[in-house]
Amino acid sequence: MTTMTSALRAARVLAVLGPLACATPVLAAEAVFPPAASVGLAPPPGMTPSKAFAGFEHRSGASILITEMPAEAYGQLVEKFTPDALRATGFEASGSGAALTVAGGEGRVLRGRQAANGQSYTKWVAVVRGGAGTGLVTVQVPESARAQVPDAAVEAALTTIAFRAPGSLAEQMAALPYTVGDLAGFRPVRTLMGNALMLTDGPKDIDPDGAQPLVVVAPAMGRAAIPAGQEGAFARKALATFREITTVTVTDEERTTRDGTVFLRLRANGTDPKSGRPVAVTQVIRFDGPGYLRVLGLAPADRAEALARTERVAASVAMR
């Protein structure tokens, strides 16, 4: 199994850890890079670097999200970069995609629309390669904000995508919007989308078979307030729709409140859909004002002790 497969698995994990926010960049003469990131661009006017994720955001709710992957991911992404493949995510592309000019590299872009969170968005999805990496750049602009973030400004911004050498893992962790005070024996592997952190317990950075415990820490991207009293239902739905495990059965639920913040913990059992192996799961979601932070831990059933350590990680997270 390739690094690409591992990166895509991580991206799928993140897809359920928090909904995408949208933002609109500000067009500048040179590319702007998120902290410690290797992919950047000159955002459209009015868009500023986000403190919540790797990319840019606009007060109207528009966003540019940048996801970095290994260089070998490009070919496999392009192969699946079709309107039919993306339709499963709710993205309705107009046309079959087009070549995108990238300094020192290459790329393709699809344009279309998508409905999410009760809104309709104009959307661009670009996959690009340059330097030693691959980037996935997603732009979402609410229909109500198209005058503030015009299509022409977005198109111009996409032509400025550039690459540079990435920061170290320590630098990437320092740029996260939170700190983790207790790694509880886990080892940091990588950051994702500028706001998520992946940890493991074992020698492999790439573990497509799920033989090692995996922990992902990820806050919601954008405002995603959950109504009081609905935290348990939200947590169960999030776990039930997690595509990396099937036949999920919740075995324990605990709700606590500290300093006005609600913490909802679920323990569950499930099955790895690829290998058929039993998986032990813990999910801790911290509901705090307009957002939330989710910590998800997966472990082979015979390593369920890793769940308690995952919960120590969750308890030690502090927003910056």
Buried (B, 14 or more C-beta within 10 A) or exposed (E): EEBBEBBBBBBEBBBBBBBBBBBBBBBBEEBBBBBBBBBBBBBBBBBBBBEBBBBBBBEBBBBBBBBBBBBBBBEBBBEEBEBEEBEEEEBEBEEEBEEBEBEEBBBBBBBBBBEBBEBEBBBBBBBBBBBEBBBBBBBBBBEEBBEBBBEEBBBBBBBBBBBBEBBEBEEBBBBBBBEBEEBBEBBBBBBBBBBBBBBBBEEEEBBBEBBBBBBBBBBBBBEBEBEEEEBBEBBBEBBEEBEBBEEBEBEEEEEEEEEEEBBBBBBBBBBBEEEEBBBBBBBBBBBBEEBBBBBBBBBBEEBBEBBEBBBBBBBBBEEE
